[in-house]
Amino acid sequence: MIVATWNVNSLRARWPRVRQWLTLRSPDVVLLQETKMTDAVFPFDEFRELGYEAAHYGQGQWNGVAIASRVGLDDVARGFGDDDPEARLIAATCAGVRVVSCYVPNGRALDDPHYQYKLAWLAALRDYLAGRDRTRHVIVGGDFNVAPADIDCYDPAALAGSTHVSEPERAALRAVEATGVEDLVRRLHPDEPSFTWWDYRNGAFHRGWGLRIDLLLVDTALAALARTASVDRDARKGEKPSDHAPVMADFALGESGG
């Protein structure tokens, strides 16, 4: 089973790119973030024409998360509950695997109230995963807006004192992983930066000025069934790309006892 996560930075603006990519790569399940649209205008029919059933949790011009699957889509759940005011998390069961698409708050600056919201949101994600059903596999994919370690930054010194790299954010992400999920790309590629985001400005993509902030976190048993995990840099090229590239993984589910 091939699973991908991608912050598309406006599905309305990026739909031609997304449609082309789905046709080219044919993932079984794709987790989308920052759709920036309401449920009323989400392209459910267009996804269906491509063979995907989709679920969306939208919020107009901000946030928005979705799951599209061609291997089943059941038990859809949105958000953490009544105390979660923003459209940042959606979960569903696809081919027996619980998949979660999440868009972690940016944080803006270390002295901004949104930074505290970010830490609180990551704590809520930790609690959410700690209480999950341990009898089935889980994949949590999305834009975490945290570079887990210095290897995940093009220049750690230049980013010191900013969000995405602060120790409280990294500690909050480690607490999420401590619920029993692994950073799959880092597991399979321990020494590669594998950046997933590049600023639109200053030719950052061509200069290699990136961050790895889009992750696939999977339970340990499922991680052992992963054939591959990689960043599709080609999707960041060309006309009107998202500033993020998709992260993809192929799992040998249904084989070797998976």
Secondary structure, DSSP 4 states (H G I P E B T S, - for coil): -EEEEEE-S-HHHHHHHHHHHHHHH--SEEEEE---S-GGGS-HHHHHHTT-EEEEE--TTS--EEEEESS--EEEEESSSTT--SS-EEEEEETTEEEEEEE-----STTSHHHHHHHHHHHHHHHHHHTS-TTS-EEEEEE-----SGGGBS-HHHHTTSTTS-HHHHHHHHHHHTTTEEEHHHHH-TT-----EE-SGGGHHHHT-EE--EEEEEEHHHHTTEEEEEE-GGGGSSSS--SB--EEEEE-TTSTT-
